[in-house]
Amino acid sequence: MAEVAAMFKMSRMTVYRAINSGELRAIRIRGRLLIPAAVIDGLVEEATAERSDGDSAMLDVLRGGRS
């Protein structure tokens, strides 16, 4: 959870709220909430489909590259 919070620059509580509201999909394994990489990839894909090419620097940052 901390990794996702850091990736999106939000608090862990905000991530938990997003999961509880259905905005962010997660799975529970042995009592632990996990957000699959495919969910994160899907969020990035969805965001990039709606953005213009002018946002490519920000997308590089989200994907782990440099701006």
Biotite code that builds the C-alpha atoms (Angstrom):
import biotite.structure as struc

atoms = struc.array([
    struc.Atom([0.000, 0.000, 0.000], chain_id="A", res_id=1, res_name="MET", atom_name="CA", element="C"),
    struc.Atom([2.840, 2.363, 0.821], chain_id="A", res_id=2, res_name="ALA", atom_name="CA", element="C"),
    struc.Atom([4.345, 1.844, -2.643], chain_id="A", res_id=3, res_name="GLU", atom_name="CA", element="C"),
    struc.Atom([1.092, 2.788, -4.390], chain_id="A", res_id=4, res_name="VAL", atom_name="CA", element="C"),
    struc.Atom([0.637, 5.801, -2.115], chain_id="A", res_id=5, res_name="ALA", atom_name="CA", element="C"),
    struc.Atom([4.164, 6.983, -2.899], chain_id="A", res_id=6, res_name="ALA", atom_name="CA", element="C"),
    struc.Atom([3.718, 6.361, -6.628], chain_id="A", res_id=7, res_name="MET", atom_name="CA", element="C"),
    struc.Atom([0.623, 8.543, -6.760], chain_id="A", res_id=8, res_name="PHE", atom_name="CA", element="C"),
    struc.Atom([1.906, 11.001, -4.141], chain_id="A", res_id=9, res_name="LYS", atom_name="CA", element="C"),
    struc.Atom([-0.998, 10.469, -1.764], chain_id="A", res_id=10, res_name="MET", atom_name="CA", element="C"),
    struc.Atom([-1.423, 9.173, 1.745], chain_id="A", res_id=11, res_name="SER", atom_name="CA", element="C"),
    struc.Atom([-1.994, 5.506, 2.527], chain_id="A", res_id=12, res_name="ARG", atom_name="CA", element="C"),
    struc.Atom([-5.391, 6.456, 3.964], chain_id="A", res_id=13, res_name="MET", atom_name="CA", element="C"),
    struc.Atom([-6.382, 7.981, 0.616], chain_id="A", res_id=14, res_name="THR", atom_name="CA", element="C"),
    struc.Atom([-5.428, 4.711, -1.098], chain_id="A", res_id=15, res_name="VAL", atom_name="CA", element="C"),
    struc.Atom([-7.549, 2.754, 1.401], chain_id="A", res_id=16, res_name="TYR", atom_name="CA", element="C"),
    struc.Atom([-10.473, 5.115, 0.808], chain_id="A", res_id=17, res_name="ARG", atom_name="CA", element="C"),
    struc.Atom([-10.115, 4.686, -2.968], chain_id="A", res_id=18, res_name="ALA", atom_name="CA", element="C"),
    struc.Atom([-10.219, 0.912, -2.513], chain_id="A", res_id=19, res_name="ILE", atom_name="CA", element="C"),
    struc.Atom([-13.258, 1.076, -0.219], chain_id="A", res_id=20, res_name="ASN", atom_name="CA", element="C"),
    struc.Atom([-15.131, 3.363, -2.623], chain_id="A", res_id=21, res_name="SER", atom_name="CA", element="C"),
    struc.Atom([-14.390, 1.118, -5.603], chain_id="A", res_id=22, res_name="GLY", atom_name="CA", element="C"),
    struc.Atom([-12.186, 3.671, -7.373], chain_id="A", res_id=23, res_name="GLU", atom_name="CA", element="C"),
    struc.Atom([-9.163, 1.390, -7.030], chain_id="A", res_id=24, res_name="LEU", atom_name="CA", element="C"),
    struc.Atom([-9.336, -2.391, -7.353], chain_id="A", res_id=25, res_name="ARG", atom_name="CA", element="C"),
    struc.Atom([-7.465, -4.526, -4.871], chain_id="A", res_id=26, res_name="ALA", atom_name="CA", element="C"),
    struc.Atom([-7.394, -8.159, -3.839], chain_id="A", res_id=27, res_name="ILE", atom_name="CA", element="C"),
    struc.Atom([-7.179, -9.542, -0.341], chain_id="A", res_id=28, res_name="ARG", atom_name="CA", element="C"),
    struc.Atom([-4.812, -12.430, 0.289], chain_id="A", res_id=29, res_name="ILE", atom_name="CA", element="C"),
    struc.Atom([-4.579, -13.791, 3.810], chain_id="A", res_id=30, res_name="ARG", atom_name="CA", element="C"),
    struc.Atom([-5.925, -10.545, 5.224], chain_id="A", res_id=31, res_name="GLY", atom_name="CA", element="C"),
    struc.Atom([-3.579, -8.306, 3.266], chain_id="A", res_id=32, res_name="ARG", atom_name="CA", element="C"),
    struc.Atom([-4.789, -5.879, 0.593], chain_id="A", res_id=33, res_name="LEU", atom_name="CA", element="C"),
    struc.Atom([-2.758, -5.987, -2.601], chain_id="A", res_id=34, res_name="LEU", atom_name="CA", element="C"),
    struc.Atom([-3.091, -3.869, -5.719], chain_id="A", res_id=35, res_name="ILE", atom_name="CA", element="C"),
    struc.Atom([-2.002, -5.900, -8.749], chain_id="A", res_id=36, res_name="PRO", atom_name="CA", element="C"),
    struc.Atom([0.420, -4.275, -11.182], chain_id="A", res_id=37, res_name="ALA", atom_name="CA", element="C"),
    struc.Atom([-2.181, -4.825, -13.916], chain_id="A", res_id=38, res_name="ALA", atom_name="CA", element="C"),
    struc.Atom([-4.537, -2.465, -12.072], chain_id="A", res_id=39, res_name="VAL", atom_name="CA", element="C"),
    struc.Atom([-1.866, 0.253, -11.940], chain_id="A", res_id=40, res_name="ILE", atom_name="CA", element="C"),
    struc.Atom([-1.018, -0.337, -15.613], chain_id="A", res_id=41, res_name="ASP", atom_name="CA", element="C"),
    struc.Atom([-4.716, -0.057, -16.472], chain_id="A", res_id=42, res_name="GLY", atom_name="CA", element="C"),
    struc.Atom([-4.985, 3.265, -14.662], chain_id="A", res_id=43, res_name="LEU", atom_name="CA", element="C"),
    struc.Atom([-2.008, 4.625, -16.581], chain_id="A", res_id=44, res_name="VAL", atom_name="CA", element="C"),
    struc.Atom([-3.403, 3.330, -19.894], chain_id="A", res_id=45, res_name="GLU", atom_name="CA", element="C"),
    struc.Atom([-6.785, 4.898, -19.167], chain_id="A", res_id=46, res_name="GLU", atom_name="CA", element="C"),
    struc.Atom([-5.178, 8.202, -18.257], chain_id="A", res_id=47, res_name="ALA", atom_name="CA", element="C"),
    struc.Atom([-2.981, 8.228, -21.358], chain_id="A", res_id=48, res_name="THR", atom_name="CA", element="C"),
    struc.Atom([-5.898, 7.498, -23.668], chain_id="A", res_id=49, res_name="ALA", atom_name="CA", element="C"),
    struc.Atom([-7.612, 10.676, -22.480], chain_id="A", res_id=50, res_name="GLU", atom_name="CA", element="C"),
    struc.Atom([-4.534, 12.945, -22.590], chain_id="A", res_id=51, res_name="ARG", atom_name="CA", element="C"),
    struc.Atom([-2.832, 14.803, -25.385], chain_id="A", res_id=52, res_name="SER", atom_name="CA", element="C"),
    struc.Atom([0.792, 14.278, -26.395], chain_id="A", res_id=53, res_name="ASP", atom_name="CA", element="C"),
    struc.Atom([1.699, 17.384, -24.388], chain_id="A", res_id=54, res_name="GLY", atom_name="CA", element="C"),
    struc.Atom([1.468, 15.320, -21.198], chain_id="A", res_id=55, res_name="ASP", atom_name="CA", element="C"),
    struc.Atom([4.132, 12.816, -22.264], chain_id="A", res_id=56, res_name="SER", atom_name="CA", element="C"),
    struc.Atom([6.701, 14.137, -19.776], chain_id="A", res_id=57, res_name="ALA", atom_name="CA", element="C"),
    struc.Atom([4.326, 13.469, -16.880], chain_id="A", res_id=58, res_name="MET", atom_name="CA", element="C"),
    struc.Atom([3.574, 9.995, -18.219], chain_id="A", res_id=59, res_name="LEU", atom_name="CA", element="C"),
    struc.Atom([7.287, 9.239, -18.343], chain_id="A", res_id=60, res_name="ASP", atom_name="CA", element="C"),
    struc.Atom([7.500, 10.173, -14.659], chain_id="A", res_id=61, res_name="VAL", atom_name="CA", element="C"),
    struc.Atom([4.559, 7.892, -13.813], chain_id="A", res_id=62, res_name="LEU", atom_name="CA", element="C"),
    struc.Atom([6.183, 5.048, -15.683], chain_id="A", res_id=63, res_name="ARG", atom_name="CA", element="C"),
    struc.Atom([9.423, 5.524, -13.785], chain_id="A", res_id=64, res_name="GLY", atom_name="CA", element="C"),
    struc.Atom([11.346, 7.604, -16.315], chain_id="A", res_id=65, res_name="GLY", atom_name="CA", element="C"),
    struc.Atom([12.717, 11.098, -16.032], chain_id="A", res_id=66, res_name="ARG", atom_name="CA", element="C"),
    struc.Atom([10.952, 14.303, -16.939], chain_id="A", res_id=67, res_name="SER", atom_name="CA", element="C"),
])
